[in-house]
Amino acid sequence: MQRIFLFLITNIAIMVILSITLRILGVESLLMQNGSNLNINALVIFSGVFGFGGAFISLAISKWMAKRTTGAKVIEQPANNVEDWLLRTVEKQSKIVGIKMPEVAIFPSTQMNAFATGASKNKALVAVSQGLLDNMTQGEIEAVVGHEMSHVANGDMGTLTLIQGVLNTFVIFISRVIAHVVDRVILKNQRGYGIGYFITTMFAQIVLSILASMIVMYFSRKREYIADTGGADLAGHQNMINALKRLAKKEPEPLPDQLAAFGISAKAKTSRSKLLTSHPPLEDRIRALEERMQQSK
């Protein structure tokens, strides 16, 4: 809650400063001289509500959506030794990292994959695929689970949601300011908003959203290295390295978009798409762990 409060206060402060800056620079006066009546205060509030609203709604329903989109079944009572071991592993790691026991689920995929999601670190879901259970050793599975548990313990779901909310706010605000200027100042439309406003809004929002996604994905990639380190600390460096090497042999089936950032792996296809991928290349992650292991000797 403290992290959410600080992000909200920071976002409000930024938007207030932005509003004041536009006035100091004379943007509002310039618009008024050109017959424009843009209400910056109202736009700031509108942008903040819709920018954060969508992000928080997605976070609130993340577990429900994850179960629906992947077919993940929560283990209520273990049906076999593997499920019993998996529950005990998650329980052990949750005590080590200091969080409440998350829900543990298995989703029906022959590919090796896993993810974590949830509205908060104490109300999380950790899920692994059947393919991962079938094709990895216990040490490797424990490392993958540790990676996902580190995401949960570090509050990565909430952090990325808040970053997305801040960026959404700016995208909505700036795209509409640009569209307003185009419609009222350049096109000289003084009777409601014309087609120019709506076309400009859509175009500006698409361009700004792509730039915003690059920023979110940058932070996501950084969090992957931290989660790898957490998995290595919980299950051993060599187990974490071996798990990533096994994943590198065959790229896993992609997870739904809302879960991709918290899956164990996601690979960029081209150099351009690397800016929009949530994970660093597996080779880079393996190298980082090997260097850390060497330094610790």
N, C-alpha and C positions, 0 to 999 in steps of 0.2 A: 504493500500500500504506500509506503514511503516513496518508493521509486516512481509510482504512478503520480503521486502528489507533486513530486519535484518536476517531473516532465510536464505536467499540466501547468504548473506555475511558470515554468520556463517558456512554454509555448504561448501562454497569455502575455507574458512580459515581452516576448519577441513581437507578437502582433501589435501590442500597444506601442512599442518603439517604432515599428514599421509605420503605423498610422501617424504618429507624431512626425516621423521623418518625412513622410509625403507632404505633410502640411508645411514643415520648415522649408522644404525644397520648392514649395509653391505649386506642387502638382494640383492640389485641390483648387487653388485660386485660378490656375491656368485653365482647368476644365470649366470652371464657372464662367470665365471670360469668353469661352467658346460656346456658351449656352448649355454646358453639361451640368447635370445635377447629381453626380455620383455621391452617394452617401457612404463614405468610407467606413464609418463606425458600424453601420448595419452590415456592410460586406464583410468586415472583420468577424463579427459575430456569426454570420451565416457560414463563412468558410470554416471557422473553428468547430461549429456544431456538426456540420456535414463531414469535415475532414476527419475528426476524431470519432464521430458516431459510427461510420462504416467500419473503421478499424477495430473499435471496441466490440461491436456486434459480432464481427468475425471471430474475435478472440473468445467471446462468451459462448459461442456455439461450436467452438473448434473440436471439442471431443465428440459431440454428437455428429458433426459433419465427417469427422475422421472414421467413425464406425460405419456410417452410411456409405461413404465413398470407397472404402477398402474392404468392407465386409468383416472387419475385425471383431472377434468374439472375446469378450472379457472372461478371464478364467475366474469363475466363482468358486468352484471346487475342482482341484486338479484331477484330470481323468487318467493320467498316467505318470510315470516317473519323470519324464521330461518336463511336463507342466509343473510338477511339484518342485523340481530343481529350479526351474525358471522363477517361480514365485519366491523361493527361498533366496535366490541370488538377488532379485530386486529388493527384497526386504532387507537383506544384509547391506546392500549398497545405500539404500535410503537412510539407514541408521548412520552410516559413515558420513554421508554428505549432509545430514541433519535436516531431512524433510520427511513429511508424512508419506506413508506407503502409497505410491500411485496405483491406479488401476493397471493391470497387466493383461495384454490381449495378444492373440495370434491372428494374423490375417492370411487368407488362403491364396498364396502366391508361390509359384515354384522358384521365383527369383529370390536372391539373398538381399533382404532389405529390412529396415527397422525405422521407426520414427517415434518422436515424443510430441505431445501437444497438451493443451489445457489452459484454463484461464489464469492459473497461478501455480506456483511451485508445489503447493500443498493440495492441489486438486488436479493432478496431472494424469495423463495416460501414456504408458510406454507400451509399444506394440512391436512385435517381431514377425517376420513372415515364416511360413512353414518351410519354405526353401532355405532360409537361413538356419533353422533348427536342424534340417536334414543334411546340410552340406558343410557346416563349420564344427570345429571341435568345441568342447565346453569352454576352454580358455578363450577361444576367439569370440564365442557368443557372449561370454562374460565381459569382454572388452567392448563389444558393440553395445551391450546394455549399459555399460559404464559410460560410454560416449553419450548415449541418450539421457542417462541420469544426470550427467554433467550439464547438459542443456537445461534440464529441469531445475537443478540446484542453482544454476547461474541466472535463472529467470530470463532466459533468452527469448522465450515466446512473448513475454510482456515487453521486453526491451525493444524487439523488432516491431511489435505492434505500435508502441509509442513513437518510435522513429517514423514509421509509416504514417501515423496520424499527423505528426508535425508536417511532414512533407505533403501529405494530402491537403492540409490546410493552405499551404503556400501555393500549391498547384491551382486550387479552386480560386484563391484570392487573385493571384497574378494573372491567370487566364481571363478572368472577368474584367480586371482593370484594363488589360490590353484590348479586349473586345469592346469595352465601353469607349475607349479612346478612338478606336477605328470607326465605330458606329456614329459617335456624336461629333468628333473633331475632324476626322478625315472625310467621312461620307456625309457629314452635315445633316444627319437624320435627327430631327427634333420631336418626332411624334412616336413615342414608344420605341421599342427595339426592333430594328429591321433585320433582314436576312443576313446582313453583314455581321451583325453582332453574334448571331448563333453560329455562323460558319467559322468566324474567328475564334469563338469560345471553344468549339470542338477541336479545331486545328491546334490552338495553343495548349489545350489540355492534353492532347495526345503527345505533343512534343515534350512538354514539361513532365508528364507522367513517365515517359521513357527515361528522362534525366533523373527523376526522383527514384525510379526503380534501380538505376545504376548505383545510387548512394545506398539504398537499402541492401542491395546485394553485396556491396563492398563490406558493410558491417557484418553481414551474414557469413561471408567467407572468413573474416577475422575470428568470428565465434567458433567456426569449425576447428581451427587450430587449437583453441582453448578447450573445446570438448574432447578432442583427441588426447590432449594432455591429461584431462580428467579421467578419460577411459583408461589411459596407461597407468595412472596412479592407482586406480581401483582394481585393475586386473593384471597389471604388469606390462611394461613397454613392449616386450617381444610378442605378447598376445595381441596387443593393439596393432602392431606392425604387421603381424601375420594375417589378421583379419582384413586390413586394408589391402594387403597384397592379394588375398583371395578375391576380394571385390574387384581389384584391378584386372583380373583375368577375364571377367565377364561383367560388362556394364549392367547394373540392375535395372529392372523395369521402372520407368519413372512413376513417382507418386503423384497424386493429385496436386494441383498448384498450391493450394493452401497448406499442404504438408511438406512440400519439396524442401523448404529451408531447414527442416528438422529431420530429414531422412539421413541415413548414414552416408549416402553418396548421391551425387548428381554431376554429370559430366557435360562440359561445354563442347559443342560440335565444331565451332570455328573460333578463330581469334576474336572476331567481333562479338560473338555470343558470350564470350568469357566475361564481359562486363555485365551481363545480365544473368549469370548463373549464380546460384546460392552457395556453391561449394568450390573450393580450389581443386586443381587436378590431384588425383590420388597420389601421383608420383611426388608431388611437392609435399603432401601431408606425410608420406612415408619418410621422405628425406628429413623433414623437420623433426620427426620422432627419433630417427636414427642419430641425428646430431645431438639431440637432447640426451639420449641414452649414453652416447660416448662421453659427453660432458659430465654425466653423473658418476662415471666410473673413477 
